[in-house]
Structure formats: C-alpha cells, structure tokens
Amino acid sequence: MVRLVLVGPPGAGKGTQAAVLSEQLAVPHISTGDLFRANIDNETPLGQEAKSYLDAGELVPDKVTNEMVRQRLSESDARAGFLLDGFPRTTPQADVLGEILAENGMELTAVMQFDVPQEELVRRMLDRGRSDDTEEVIRRRLSVYESETAPLLEYYRDKVITINALGSVDEITSRALESLRK
C-alpha cells in the first residue's frame, strides 16, 4: 500500500509523473484541481462553496479544500493507497492530512519531492508558450512555491524522498519507483 504526497515546483513534471506513477502503482491520483472541478461540476455543497470563492477571484479556504480531501480519501479506491498532488501545500494542511489518515488508520508512506534547477523550470514554463507565463510571473510563482513548501519539507523531513526530475519521463519514473522500493 503506497500513500504518497507529491511535491514539486511548477514545471517540475509533477502532474505527468502523478499520472504515470498512479498507473504503475495501481492507486488513484488525487489532485486538488481535479477535486475542485469534480465538486463544482457535480454541484456538491462543497463545490458550490468553492465556486463562490473562485468566482470572486479569491482562494478557496483550507476548510473547503480539507473537507474535499477528507471525503475523497474516504472513498473505497483510496483505501488501498493514493497519490496526493497539490495537497498539502502548507503545514496546517499537513496537520489536517495527518488527522484524516489517523482517523482512517492509515499512515503516509513518503513525500516525493521532484527536484529541478530553477533555470530549467523557467525554461520549461517559457517553452509551454502560455501567454500568462512571462519570466517575471514564473519567477514569482517559483518564489511563492519555495516560501510555502520549504516548511512542508521540514515538517515531513523523515518521509521526504528527493527525485532528480531531469531527463525523460521514463527515466524520472524509474528513479521514483526505485526510490520507493528502497
């Protein structure tokens, strides 16, 4: 049973690896973005609450995100393991994840950090060619990631596995699977 939290800066290939690893490990890939979309599309009470914040251009509060994750982790397919992508982002969210896991008699296997040099991240995101991905915006997003995630990596220091996320998708997947086997 593998219960993983994936951590990595924008452009590190976390989403790509989450999809591949989810299939390889036969566990669901649970991303907060997908949870938001599913709850909003299905017009759940949590989805309607999240939508009201998003429509106002505000961040969805932790209490809403936490509850979406709590509900998703209680579903039967997540009992045998999961990959969490985008949660937790902060140490208060990590505390909540700990509570959710404890309530379900579960424990986190590892926190997998995808490591890519900053200049490579900037290059990758500029290469995507999105109009909102200017170098200034990208560097600001990376700075926010660093300030929010550094405390999370310290919080989970005994569970962090750092993966060199340079190379082909297959190479990175191999490194990730090999590190989990250890």
Buried (B, 14 or more C-beta within 10 A) or exposed (E): EBBBBBBBBBBBBBBBBBBBBBEBBEBBBBBBEBBBEBBBEEEBEBBEBBBEBEEEEEEBEBEBBBBBBBBBBEEEEBBEBBBBBBBBBBBEBBEBBBEBBEEEEBEBBBBBBBEBEBEEBBBBBBEEEEEEBEEEEBBEBBEEBEEEBEEBBEBBEEBBBBBEBBEEEEEBBEBBBEBBEE
